Amino acid sequence: MTKFLFLKHDSISGPREPKLLRVLAWAELTDPTFPRMKLFVGILLCSLVLGVSSQRWLTFLKEAGQGTKDMWRAYSDMREANYKGADKYFHARGNYDAAQRGPGGAWAAKVISDARENSQRVTDFFRHGNSGHGAEDSKADQAANEWGRSGKDPNHFRPAGLPSKY
């Protein structure tokens, strides 16, 4: 039996059962016997959460995928360049390139940037205790991320001497 808010499923069943209650019942959404319902609700929630119309959600997801690739390319280039002082440039460049893809790319850039900075705060805490190490650097990274996402030129952060390949 499926339970929702301490009610047995069959205790709310009947000829006058509200259909919306059945659609929104979380227990039914996670029940493997309702795969079509889970797919429908997943697509519906994705459309609502991402803030896109039903006509644009595929475009949005495509842009998000391309933006993710842009962010990965900037990260890979940063690791390959291994150039002191270039961190902010690569942050700005990755966000700029992703945001140029459209709303999906900008969304992906924000999610990835925020996740990276938040995970860095956690690892800094375990490495350095509660010393606040890296807080200033994290703020500067986030400023560079926002700079790039807003469409401003990432070369503002480009250090002198960085090879033109990047």
Buried (B, 14 or more C-beta within 10 A) or exposed (E): EBEBEEEEBEEBEEEEEEEEEBEEBEBBBEBEEBEEBBEEBEEEEEBEEBEBEEEBBEBBBBBBBBBBBBBEBBBEBBEEBEBEEBBBBBBBBBBBBBBBBBBBBBBBBBBBBEEBBEEBEEEBBEEEEEEEEBEEBBEBBBBBBBBBBEEBEBEEBBEEEBEEEB
